[in-house]
Amino acid sequence: SPSKRVIEEAIAYINRHYMNPLTLDELAELHGMSPKRFSYYFHKYTGFRPIDYVIHYRMERASELLKVGNFPISDIAVSVGYANPLYFSRVFKKKFGVSPTAYLTSR
């Protein structure tokens, strides 16, 4: 079975490339596994499905950008991998319970 190190490498890869489109197939292939096997071990070691981890990481980066800068929400959306700012806002609200705009005004 793959070592935890392989999954740690996958996490490091995601953390470096989160702003790009990432697919389960691509991540699995990069780490020499079938998508099903990669997904199983990723979840086993992290508690996240791979795509859920990507979303989690993107939302954490977005919340940091909202806290530190005065960037338009559409720019933040693109910088964390979402071409559609409305979709980004929906995902952000699902994660944090408030829209990016409300998050901005609450800081």
Phi, psi and omega in degrees: 000150183295145180284163176301332180301321179299318180289323175298322176295320178297318178297315179299320178297313179300315182297331178274335187239018185301335182281350178263158174297128179237133178242156176301316180302315180296313181297317180296314181297317179302329184252017170067036180225163170287155179304319181296314181294316179300313181300317179300309183289325178299314180294320180302317185272336186246338186083358178245146163287152184307313182293325178294325176294317179302313180297314179304311182295317178299318181291324176297316178296317180298318180295324177296317179296322178294324181288318190267335188238176176244060185262145173299144182301324179297324177292319178297316179305310181296320185291339177254013170103015179242113179288333183258109182297330179291318177295317176305313181299321179295316180294318180299314181295322178298321182283315189254352178082358176221157177288161177304322180296314178295322178298317179300314185285344181271354184273000000 
